[in-house]
Amino acid sequence: MATTTRLPAPDTLTDAQLRGAACVWCAGRLATATAVDLGTRPDPAWSGARWYPRACPGCAEART
């Protein structure tokens, strides 16, 4: 899913948000069946590291 809003900087997110267990915008816990995958991203702070942003349907819809 493409978003019209940039994602929050990885260094401002919790571990759960970085792992894709919580929404990158509202920090709400995500269910596997309904979470919106925003794609694997390179972490600008750590060479070779990746993070896995996901969003709840409401936040993802508001940013498309």
C-alpha positions as CSV (number, residue, x, y, z in Angstrom):
1,M,0.0,0.0,0.0
2,A,1.4,3.4,-0.9
3,T,1.0,6.2,1.6
4,T,1.0,9.9,0.9
5,T,2.6,10.6,4.3
6,R,6.1,9.8,5.2
7,L,6.7,7.2,7.9
8,P,7.9,8.3,11.3
9,A,11.7,8.1,11.8
10,P,12.7,4.7,13.1
11,D,14.6,6.2,16.0
12,T,11.3,7.6,17.3
13,L,9.4,4.3,17.3
14,T,9.1,1.5,19.9
15,D,10.5,-1.9,19.4
16,A,6.9,-3.2,18.8
17,Q,6.5,-0.6,16.0
18,L,9.8,-1.5,14.4
19,R,8.9,-5.2,14.4
20,G,5.5,-4.5,12.9
21,A,3.6,-5.6,16.0
22,A,2.2,-2.1,16.5
23,C,1.0,0.6,14.2
24,V,3.7,3.1,13.2
25,W,1.4,6.0,13.7
26,C,-1.0,5.3,16.6
27,A,1.1,2.5,18.3
28,G,-2.0,0.3,18.6
29,R,-1.4,-3.4,18.7
30,L,-1.9,-5.1,15.3
31,A,-3.7,-8.3,14.4
32,T,-2.0,-10.4,11.7
33,A,-5.2,-10.7,9.8
34,T,-5.9,-6.9,9.5
35,A,-2.5,-5.2,9.7
36,V,-1.4,-3.3,6.6
37,D,2.2,-4.1,5.5
38,L,4.0,-1.0,4.5
39,G,7.1,-2.8,3.2
40,T,10.5,-3.6,4.5
41,R,12.6,-0.5,4.9
42,P,16.4,0.1,5.4
43,D,17.2,1.6,8.8
44,P,19.1,4.8,8.2
45,A,20.8,4.6,11.6
46,W,22.2,1.1,11.1
47,S,23.9,-0.1,8.0
48,G,22.4,-3.3,6.7
49,A,19.6,-3.2,9.3
50,R,15.9,-3.4,8.3
51,W,12.6,-2.4,9.9
52,Y,9.1,-3.7,9.2
53,P,6.5,-0.9,9.4
54,R,2.9,-1.9,9.5
55,A,-0.2,0.1,10.2
56,C,-3.7,-0.5,11.5
57,P,-6.3,-0.2,8.7
58,G,-7.6,3.2,10.0
59,C,-4.3,4.9,10.0
60,A,-3.3,3.3,6.6
61,E,-6.5,4.4,5.0
62,A,-6.1,8.0,6.4
63,R,-2.7,8.2,4.7
64,T,-3.4,6.8,1.2
